[in-house]
Amino acid sequence: MSDESKEFNLNELEEGEQSGEPLDPRAAELVAPTGARDLEAVYEIPVQVSAVLGKAHMQVSQLLKLGRGAVVELDRKVGEAIDIYVNNRLVARGEVVVVDDKLGVTMTEIIKSDKTGG
């Protein structure tokens, strides 16, 4: 394929997109690079998902006094949403549910990050 046949006008592409005309197939990569095939490379990357019920702050002396059966009071109230982290980054809030005798989490709110980069 020659370089000449690879060229296309981005202005015509935008006009065609707005008018409903079919897009130039050579422009598909520029317009929609997030198809399923494009994401296949990241599908197998492992991530750590954590659901935090709440937090507690205490002194080391208090921590050392804890033993079997001790109760640590958390900063959340019953029924309050829990935080869901992916790789230590807050991504959602949710509710605890029971799934086949195991605990699970239903996401009720997705947290949008203001950051665009890592």
Backbone bond lengths (Angstrom), bond angles and torsions (degrees), N, CA, C in turn:
res aa  C-N    CA-C-N  psi(-1)  N-CA   C-N-CA  omega(-1)  CA-C   N-CA-C  phi
1 M - - - 1.459 - - 1.523 108.47 -
2 S 1.311 118.55 129.42 1.457 122.00 -177.86 1.523 109.84 -78.77
3 D 1.354 115.24 159.98 1.455 120.45 177.93 1.519 111.02 -61.51
4 E 1.319 116.59 -32.35 1.458 121.23 -178.50 1.529 110.70 -64.00
5 S 1.328 117.56 -39.82 1.464 119.93 -178.54 1.525 111.94 -74.37
6 K 1.340 117.97 -16.99 1.463 121.28 179.05 1.520 112.37 -82.49
7 E 1.337 117.28 -18.19 1.453 121.13 -175.61 1.525 111.61 -76.92
8 F 1.316 115.68 144.40 1.460 121.31 172.99 1.515 107.72 -152.96
9 N 1.300 116.27 159.71 1.436 122.78 -175.01 1.528 109.48 -93.24
10 L 1.338 117.57 118.95 1.462 121.08 -179.73 1.528 111.96 -64.74
11 N 1.339 118.35 -31.72 1.460 120.62 177.16 1.526 110.37 -63.19
12 E 1.353 116.70 -43.05 1.463 120.01 177.30 1.522 110.28 -63.60
13 L 1.327 117.01 -36.69 1.457 121.54 178.33 1.524 110.71 -60.81
14 E 1.339 117.29 -47.71 1.458 121.08 179.95 1.521 110.96 -64.11
15 E 1.336 117.41 -41.59 1.458 120.71 179.12 1.525 110.60 -63.44
16 G 1.331 117.44 -43.25 1.457 121.54 178.76 1.512 111.95 -63.20
17 E 1.334 116.97 -38.77 1.466 121.37 -179.96 1.525 110.12 -64.50
18 Q 1.350 117.01 -41.65 1.452 120.68 -178.89 1.522 111.96 -72.28
19 S 1.337 118.02 -31.30 1.458 120.70 -176.73 1.528 112.16 -86.33
20 G 1.325 117.30 -8.12 1.456 120.02 -179.33 1.510 113.69 88.34
21 E 1.347 117.62 2.20 1.456 120.63 177.78 1.517 109.42 -71.08
22 P 1.339 118.26 152.36 1.463 120.01 178.59 1.519 110.57 -61.14
23 L 1.325 116.23 143.85 1.455 121.21 179.65 1.521 110.42 -78.40
24 D 1.303 114.96 152.23 1.461 120.97 174.19 1.528 106.76 -62.91
25 P 1.336 119.36 123.17 1.462 120.99 -176.53 1.520 113.05 -59.61
26 R 1.327 117.64 -25.83 1.461 120.54 178.36 1.515 111.29 -70.08
27 A 1.331 117.92 -16.72 1.457 121.84 -177.83 1.525 112.60 -93.29
28 A 1.306 117.14 -3.71 1.465 120.21 -175.57 1.517 112.11 -55.44
29 E 1.331 117.93 -38.13 1.461 120.91 -179.61 1.520 111.36 -63.41
30 L 1.326 117.57 -36.61 1.456 120.41 -178.93 1.516 112.38 -76.79
31 V 1.309 117.92 -31.31 1.451 121.91 -174.61 1.522 112.07 -85.81
32 A 1.334 118.05 -44.44 1.463 120.61 -174.47 1.529 111.18 -136.40
33 P 1.337 117.72 74.12 1.456 119.66 -178.98 1.517 113.30 -83.00
34 T 1.339 119.27 4.86 1.457 120.35 -173.88 1.519 113.08 -104.80
35 G 1.317 118.02 30.61 1.453 121.06 176.80 1.519 110.78 -67.90
36 A 1.323 115.94 170.37 1.461 121.34 -177.73 1.521 111.57 -58.68
37 R 1.330 117.12 -40.09 1.466 119.21 179.94 1.523 111.56 -62.45
38 D 1.327 117.10 -35.74 1.457 120.97 -178.79 1.527 111.93 -68.07
39 L 1.320 117.33 -24.87 1.459 121.31 -178.01 1.523 113.42 -94.63
40 E 1.322 118.17 -6.90 1.457 120.77 -176.98 1.524 112.54 -55.35
41 A 1.304 118.33 -32.34 1.465 121.72 -177.84 1.524 112.30 -64.22
42 V 1.332 118.16 -26.22 1.464 120.00 -177.82 1.531 113.20 -99.98
43 Y 1.323 118.57 -6.75 1.461 121.39 -177.00 1.519 113.34 -59.48
44 E 1.310 118.95 -31.87 1.459 122.34 -174.78 1.528 113.32 -95.22
45 I 1.323 117.95 2.86 1.466 120.24 179.42 1.527 108.56 -75.35
46 P 1.338 117.60 123.63 1.467 119.48 179.90 1.534 111.55 -74.70
47 V 1.318 116.59 142.95 1.458 122.56 174.81 1.518 108.25 -129.73
48 Q 1.323 116.56 155.52 1.456 121.76 177.47 1.523 108.52 -100.92
49 V 1.322 116.75 122.92 1.460 122.14 178.57 1.522 107.84 -108.95
50 S 1.340 116.35 127.03 1.464 121.90 -179.37 1.517 109.42 -126.26
51 A 1.324 116.05 139.16 1.460 121.71 174.64 1.529 106.93 -114.85
52 V 1.329 116.41 116.43 1.461 121.60 -175.16 1.524 109.35 -100.49
53 L 1.326 115.42 114.65 1.458 120.94 179.54 1.518 112.02 -70.40
54 G 1.302 116.37 -33.11 1.454 121.80 -178.89 1.510 109.39 171.43
55 K 1.327 116.23 179.20 1.460 121.81 -178.42 1.517 109.35 -132.93
56 A 1.326 114.58 157.52 1.465 120.84 175.92 1.523 107.96 -139.68
57 H 1.306 116.23 143.88 1.461 121.88 176.94 1.515 107.30 -115.39
58 M 1.322 116.12 133.99 1.462 120.28 178.50 1.515 109.76 -154.32
59 Q 1.306 114.73 162.89 1.452 120.71 177.45 1.525 109.29 -80.36
60 V 1.319 116.10 157.42 1.462 120.98 179.88 1.524 109.91 -58.29
61 S 1.327 117.50 -38.60 1.469 120.19 -179.89 1.537 111.10 -60.89
62 Q 1.338 117.10 -38.14 1.468 120.95 176.73 1.523 110.57 -68.32
63 L 1.312 116.59 -40.60 1.452 121.81 179.56 1.523 111.20 -61.35
64 L 1.327 116.53 -41.93 1.465 121.33 -178.98 1.530 112.30 -67.86
65 K 1.321 117.38 -22.53 1.467 121.22 179.09 1.530 112.60 -81.42
66 L 1.328 117.51 -12.41 1.462 120.63 -178.87 1.523 109.95 -69.46
67 G 1.284 115.40 142.05 1.458 120.21 176.98 1.509 109.17 -142.98
68 R 1.316 115.52 -172.91 1.464 121.32 -179.98 1.529 109.96 -56.67
69 G 1.317 116.39 131.10 1.459 121.65 179.07 1.520 114.19 87.52
70 A 1.333 117.77 -5.09 1.462 120.47 179.05 1.527 109.41 -66.99
71 V 1.306 116.37 146.86 1.462 121.91 178.57 1.522 108.35 -110.41
72 V 1.317 116.18 127.86 1.463 121.88 176.66 1.522 106.99 -106.25
73 E 1.320 115.87 118.60 1.467 120.72 -179.30 1.524 109.78 -77.78
74 L 1.329 115.54 128.47 1.461 121.37 -179.31 1.524 110.74 -95.67
75 D 1.318 116.38 167.13 1.462 121.90 -177.15 1.520 114.26 -86.20
76 R 1.323 118.40 11.79 1.468 122.05 -179.62 1.520 110.21 -112.85
77 K 1.317 115.16 152.24 1.462 121.05 176.41 1.520 109.16 -96.26
78 V 1.315 116.75 158.46 1.462 122.17 177.73 1.527 108.41 -59.60
79 G 1.325 116.58 131.73 1.458 121.69 179.12 1.514 114.16 88.36
80 E 1.318 118.08 -10.03 1.469 121.32 178.92 1.530 108.90 -75.18
81 A 1.331 116.76 146.17 1.465 121.60 -178.52 1.523 110.90 -61.22
82 I 1.328 115.32 146.83 1.462 120.60 176.09 1.527 108.84 -101.02
83 D 1.321 115.93 159.42 1.461 121.00 -179.72 1.522 110.12 -91.17
84 I 1.340 116.10 138.44 1.463 121.99 178.39 1.525 107.40 -116.93
85 Y 1.326 114.96 122.71 1.464 121.73 -178.05 1.516 110.01 -112.77
86 V 1.325 116.89 143.52 1.462 122.86 169.84 1.522 105.71 -121.38
87 N 1.340 115.20 120.24 1.470 121.20 -175.87 1.527 111.61 50.07
88 N 1.323 115.69 47.51 1.471 123.78 176.55 1.525 114.09 65.18
89 R 1.319 117.66 18.18 1.466 121.35 175.77 1.523 108.69 -116.48
90 L 1.332 116.54 126.86 1.462 121.25 179.51 1.519 109.39 -63.94
91 V 1.346 117.15 121.24 1.461 120.45 -178.42 1.526 112.94 -121.93
92 A 1.344 117.18 -18.86 1.466 118.56 -176.20 1.518 110.27 -162.34
93 R 1.326 114.75 169.47 1.463 122.29 170.53 1.523 106.20 -126.47
94 G 1.319 115.93 154.40 1.451 117.70 -176.68 1.510 113.39 -162.11
95 E 1.328 114.64 -171.32 1.463 122.76 -179.14 1.514 109.06 -122.76
96 V 1.330 115.45 146.29 1.461 120.77 177.88 1.526 108.82 -77.14
97 V 1.334 116.34 135.79 1.461 122.47 177.15 1.527 108.30 -133.19
98 V 1.328 116.25 162.23 1.458 121.48 176.23 1.522 108.01 -106.45
99 V 1.352 116.26 128.67 1.455 122.41 -179.78 1.526 107.40 -128.12
100 D 1.337 117.34 108.34 1.461 121.38 178.79 1.529 112.17 49.76
101 D 1.303 118.20 55.09 1.466 124.57 178.78 1.519 114.33 64.43
102 K 1.312 118.05 17.46 1.462 122.26 175.22 1.520 108.00 -125.81
103 L 1.327 115.61 155.95 1.455 119.84 176.25 1.521 110.07 -82.53
104 G 1.311 115.55 144.83 1.457 121.90 176.15 1.516 108.87 -140.68
105 V 1.300 116.15 179.85 1.463 121.68 -179.40 1.516 109.20 -133.87
106 T 1.315 116.52 131.44 1.458 122.14 172.08 1.516 107.77 -100.61
107 M 1.326 117.17 122.62 1.460 120.14 179.77 1.520 109.23 -75.92
108 T 1.315 115.48 126.30 1.459 120.91 179.66 1.524 112.83 -110.54
109 E 1.342 116.24 -16.95 1.465 120.44 -178.57 1.525 108.50 -151.72
110 I 1.315 116.76 130.10 1.455 121.96 175.34 1.528 107.65 -96.02
111 I 1.326 116.12 130.93 1.463 121.13 -179.74 1.519 108.37 -92.17
112 K 1.328 116.30 120.65 1.468 120.55 178.59 1.509 108.61 -89.89
113 S 1.318 115.47 129.09 1.453 121.72 -179.58 1.516 109.88 -81.78
114 D 1.328 117.00 139.55 1.466 121.72 175.40 1.510 110.70 -79.26
115 K 1.343 116.41 -16.77 1.455 120.78 -177.75 1.522 109.49 -82.07
116 T 1.319 116.61 141.78 1.463 120.59 177.48 1.508 111.23 -99.93
117 G 1.288 117.71 -15.11 1.466 120.60 -179.63 1.499 111.03 -124.66
118 G 1.376 116.56 179.68 1.442 123.84 -177.13 1.450 112.72 -62.65
